[in-house]
Amino acid sequence: MRKATLILVLFLIGSFCVFAQKPIKGIVKDAKGMGVESVNVNLKDIEGNIISFTRTNKNGAFNLQIKNDQVIGYKIEATSIGYKKQSISIADVNQSQDLILQASETNLETVTVKNRPSLTSNGDTLNYKTADFADKQDRSIGDVLKKMPGIEVAENGKISYNGKSISNLYVDGDNLLDDKYNIGTKSIPQGAVDKVQVIQNDQPVKMMRKNNTSDDVALNLVIKDDAKLKVMGDATVGAGTPNRFDENLTAMLFNKKLKFINNIKGNNIGIDPGIDLISHNLSDYLNRVDNSKPSGLLSTGAAGVPSLPQSRYLFNKAAVLNFNNLYKFNQDLQLRANISYLYDERKQQYNKFSQTYLADQTISYSEFQNNEINPQKLRAQFNLNKNAEGDYLNNNFVLDYSPFKTTSAFSINNVAANQILRQETFDLSNEFNYRKKLKSENVINFYSYLNRTAQPEALNISPGLNADILNNGNSYLGLNQYIKLPTWYTNNYVSFAFVNGGFVQTYKTGLNFQQQNLNSELYRIQNNQTSELVSQSTVNDLNWFKSRVYAEANYDFTSDKFKAGLSLPLSYNRINYSDPKNALENLLNKLFLNPSFNIKYQTGIENYLTANYFYKNDLGGIDDVFRGTILKNYRSLFANNAPISESKIHGFGGAFNFRKAMQMFFFNASANYSTTELNTISSYNLSNNIQQRVVLPLANHIKNLSFSANASKYLFELKSTVNLGANFSQSKYDQLQNGELLPFNSKTLSYKAGIEAKLASFMNWSYNATYSITDNKADIANAINTNFQQLRQQSSLAITTFENVYLNLSAEHLFTHQSSQPNLKYLFADANVKYKMVKLKTDIEFGITNLTNIKQFDAIYISANSLTTGTYLIPGRVAMLKARFNF
């Protein structure tokens, strides 16, 4: 009976999507009988109100969606520049409503345009002319993107359009950089880019474009024809004081057959070259492969980084090799290789004082750390892609090797010690995807993902700490924590899509397996140099096997104004884990139905509303169930005493996107709410020297609410782009500390404003400000309230003083207020002068950063009922002389 009811519901939903709207079809032709493209077609009622609207396709055909057929006597009106307006009355909705347009001359008032940027729109693509927004001092296309209304570039290089992160950055239509596009925006000269295209509803798979259900947004850099004929690039040599260097060599080519951006760089001026290797949509990739595993179980317990741009606080000596090459065998077949290696040496020094407020006590500790950090990253990725109308093949092979070492001298509550952390992650994977379009227009899809990961870790601490807990109160020489966590994983499925006009039904079935072994041991070294286990309870030999068999039905409906998608994934989950050394053996079987629904309604040609809902059951991983205690860092002992964590999440969301492209005005607003129910909670036993965490079986409820609104406008008269935004987020959750279960309420409200202005032909000015308020409080009587406020302002002035001589001045101001602490105020300033030797294609540049020579930075951090203050050592004044040769 239940199965029959479910089938009936799915049938009714599918029927609703197909039959809820009835189309009126027709063709608009010119006097010669040829179809006219992009004609505005409106359906008006007897009183002249617009009931529906659309545009004609390249053949002149149109399709008007109506909710009922009571439209006899209504008018269809067609308008287009260069033609006289034409309208007809509807006599029979079943007949083709054809209109013939007569050519006409339109006399326009004479308009003089001076340096007025413009946008052009073609369907889902918006075109920014690069030259309209670029200035003489802009070197790369990334410099120009920041000035384009509707486009936002974050400090880490992530690009968003009208509030939505881009899914890809294409170079002349090709995905050369595979989501690690920072090297492209930093290296490609703005003068080589003819226009920047914003592609809404981006669908990279050709066979799927006819019935496109994608909501992704991508950027495409259209390269000028003359820039495709030669290898371009630049070489930079820089030296400075105290003992600073900055070197860079970049070469790039963008012709039809071969595209590459190859780069070698190194510096010790606080600019992390590894930022070029950031994958901005990594979370989307991890969701797709569905391979959850802990990234690392051990740490040094470092305080993180201060709330400053990285170039203000980073002590580094780093180099990166970054090679990105794409070869096209033909229009449909290409091979891409992305190979990179990062070597970095960093230093970090700070003092920290932390307090946690409980009902009857305050837990506090102070610490000092002097860290030497050595991260390395080697990545080799090879991609073979065939993208034709009839079939699609994508094979992606990735090798990642990331050795990581930290050496640290530290003290906690005036007790000094040393630690060394070694982590060595090796990750090998292959992702295969093949689609085939049948003669019926239906599509079959085969997918397979294989992965092998090894994650050995070791933490060595000397002398031994917390002897009362770890060595029966006797002094000892040190601790050694060892962990190994090898993982095998595979995910495989086959799907079949039935295509019927704008209605697509996709059915998928597959299975995945994950096998892991967590092996950990905690040893102590006694004063006589002997090594022994701290106890049998600090050993893990946990075998984990997780399997999932799943089936999924997806229903997508697309029309000119409306999109809807319903997903019904059903999965059978089986987890078996055992650890004989901890007398642990468990078997879990769960059947989950995780439905989701989304709609998109086009309220106008450029505006739309979206809404979504999802319900998700999820299970924890191997790091939720190990019983043996692990020394996570020198002040944290972690263990579990609960079954696998199970979560049930309800999520709701809605958004409104509005734009007037020709007026260069963009606006977006969104709201999201989620509620999560968990069957476990982390219990913390805190003291002034150490925290011990145990996961316990206790119901836990988390609620999250967020709102955001952002606007961007180009002011033609002022030749300026202005941006405004506001965000609000609230979280409610429980926290268990020293036996006290406390409900917490955390709120954050932030505002931002910015302007990119051309004050004169020789002067540009930019200003950005962010003001944020964070409030944390336990929902009990007489609870301590922690409130944090911060204002951050950044401004820069670019001046052409003489011909080919450019001066740049910039400043950054930070103000921080916390009720129980003194106010913090900082003003950083930089100056830079550049001379361009045009004939030699060389720039000579001299700059000074941190003119005020600030060498110490204080920061405040709050979370729940904790307040942390930190003092960081940062680089002082740095002077650099650079020469950059362009070729």
Disulfide bonds with the S-S distance in Angstrom:
none
